[in-house]
Every structure is written in structure tokens, then in C-alpha cells.
Amino acid sequence: MRKDSLAYKFFNGNLVLQILIGIVLGVLAGYISKDFANAVSILGTLFVGALKAIAPILVFILVSTAIATKEMGVQTKIKPIIVLYLVGTFLAALTAVIASFIFPIGLVLPDAASVATTPPDSVIEVLKTVLFKMVDNPVNALQSGNFIGILVWAIAIGVAMHYSNEDTKNVFHDISTGITKIVQFIIRLAPFGIFGLVANTFAKTGFNALLSYGKILLLLVGTMLFIAFIINPIIVFIKTKSNPFPLIFTCIKESAVTAFFTRSSAANIPVNMNLCKKLKLDENTYSVSIPLGATTNMAGAAVTITILTLAAVHTLGMTIDLPTALLLSIVSALAACGASGVAGGSLLLIPLACSLFGISNDVALQVVAIGFVIGVVQDSLETALNSSTDVIFTASCASKE
């Protein structure tokens, strides 16, 4: 592809700017002509269809590959860091549940009314549904979008293949890389898809949809800031018994800011490694914990998955009890740990959480599409929280030792 070609400039351009342009053009199209908006809505339908097709494969490949290729004999020093990663991600999901209960927000989903959804009666019913989905045929799980079954089979195959030879593990790694590139390609087409979605939604609902997008974005941003400046400092204080804010502000300044603009935890790994070196941490520890955190320490992703899932629940008029909400916290935390390293990867795991409540993939993927619309801000802040927390927790354990 020639560097001066239009295609090269598009695929290597600023995705955030392109999405913003898509949103603006979508609003104008929906305002000027409903017929034109209906015509271009096929772009949104194709985009959602592509997401729907790749999401089950993505979850299966990423999880199985991560387990199969995990190195044997990981250093004991990083165990407390891993504990903080898991605790921090769970607390983020739990905080998001509480925030969603305090500020229940519905979304404008044009096709939601036509989808029959039966809410679960209790957490027992949810657990029964989960158990039956866990033992689903793997081919049927992939075909039907049963993300719980996909997750179970991915873990099982990953554990089994963990003891295979290096050549086999390399095949898993290569397949994972290939699937990730497909996801990156689909996400690069997000401006076109969002243009069609916004045009269609605006033509049908007017400013009501955009207002609901603003509300859900405000809740996401507020919750992530609460995690960054309240929850994380509390965790650091409990671990170090000292003032956490010098470390918090240092990591925000030198890690979160760059992660906000790169929108990729993986791309921010060199920045975090350099920051750990500045903080004079043990290289043998942070050389393992920082790359590991880029894929398992996902507080921001847990917030996104939880809030958008509960927004779908509120939109459909479903009611859930506290035990079911706590179960969602656990599922969101686990799902967040499997979030893809590409921009917007956490959004593709929303159907997994939605399946807990019997919400169909058709509705769940509409929520995912809305996530891409607000992702201009949401995904940047999510990545900033995820990446900076890697250094915060690593430094907390190192200073404790």
C-alpha cells in the first residue's frame, strides 16, 4: 500500500479524530434526511455484524493462548502484585455496580423493544443458567455466541495445551496475533460503522440517544476517576502504610497521560518499564509484572463492562438482586482480565456479561456499538487507568518488601 494513497492515510490516521468526524457526519445525515440515514444505516449493521462474528473467536483464542503460553516458574516476588491486580479489578467492578444502582441509566436501543428478554428470578436461576452454558458443546458455543461456554472451553484447552511443546505454543501465539490483527482491522472501520449507527439512531430518536450517550459517558468517567483517586490510594495505603498520593500522582503524570493518547496498554509497556526504573524498583520483578499487568490488571475494563451491561439491564426494564449484582462483579473482573490489548477490546466482552441476564447478542452488540461511539473518551480514560495502575501496584509491593 503506497504511503501517499488514501487507504494508507485512512488506516494510519488518528482513529479518535476519524470517529469524531463519523459522529458529526452521522448527526448531520440523520438531521438532514431520514431516507439517506436509513440508507447508510447498512454501514452500522455491517460493523455490528463484524463485531458479532469476531467476538466469540477473539475470546476463545486470547484466553486459551494466554494460558497455554504462560511461562513456568513465575517468580514468587510477583505473587503479591498479582493479588493486587485481581483485588483492584474486582473492586473496580464492584464500584461500578454500586454506581449503576445509585445512578441507573438506560440507553436508546432502536431494536431492543422487538427482542423478547426474560429476566432471571434470582441468583440461583442465574447460576443454573451459567452451569448449563458451561457444559455446552464448544462448536455450538462458538456458533451461538455462548460466551460462558467459550470461556470454559478456552480455559480447558489452554490448561491442556500448557504442557505441549514450544512449537505448538508458537502456533497458538501466531493464531492469537492473527485474530488480533483482524480485530484491529475491524476497529479501524469503526468511523464508517459509527457514522451509519449515529445517522440511523438520530433519524429515529433525535437528540434523546445522544443525551443518553452523554449520561452513560459521565457515569463511566466519574466511576473511573473514583477508582483512580479513592480506591487505588486506599489499596496503596493498606499495602504500604504511607501516604499514597505522591506515588499516585507520579504514575498519573508519567504513565496515565501517555496511555490516554496511545489507548493501548501494550503500547504503554515501555513507558511503564522506564517509570519503574526511575522509581528504582527491582528489574527482575517489574520486567514480569508490567507486561503481565497489561493483560490482567484491567480495572478500567471492568468498569466499562459492568456499567454498560447494567445500562442494558435498565434499558430492558429488568430488575436484579444484590447477589446477582455481586456475581456480575466477579464475571466482569474475570472478563476484564481477558480483554484484548487493542483499543476498544473490553467492549467485545460485554456480551459475556450480558449473557448472565439472558440478554440476547443482538441487544448486547447494540450496546457494544454505543461503546464505540463514546469510546473517544471512555477508551482513552480506561487505558490510562489500567496502565498507570500497573506501576502503582508494582511499586506498592516493591516498597513493602
Secondary structure, DSSP 8 states (H G I E B T S, - for coil): --TTSHHHHHHTS-HHHHHHHHHHHHHHHHHH-HHHHHHHHHHHHHHHHHHHHHHHHHHHHHHHHHHHT--SS--GGGHHHHHHHHHHHHHHHHHHHHHHHHS------TTGGGS-----SSHHHHHHHHHHHHTS-HHHHHHHT-HHHHHHHHHHHHHHHTTS-HHHHHHHHHHHHHHHHHHHHHHHTHHHHHHHHHHHHHHHHTHHHHHHHHHHHHHHHHHHHHIIIIIHHHHHHHHHSS--HHHHHHHIIIIIHHHHHH--TTTTHHHHHHHHHHTT--HHHHHHHHHHHHHH--HHHHHHHHHHHHHHHHHTT----HHHHHHHHHHHHHHHHT--SSTTGGGGGHHHHHGGGT--HHHHHHHHHHHHHHHHHHHHHHHHHHHHHHHHHHHHHHHH-
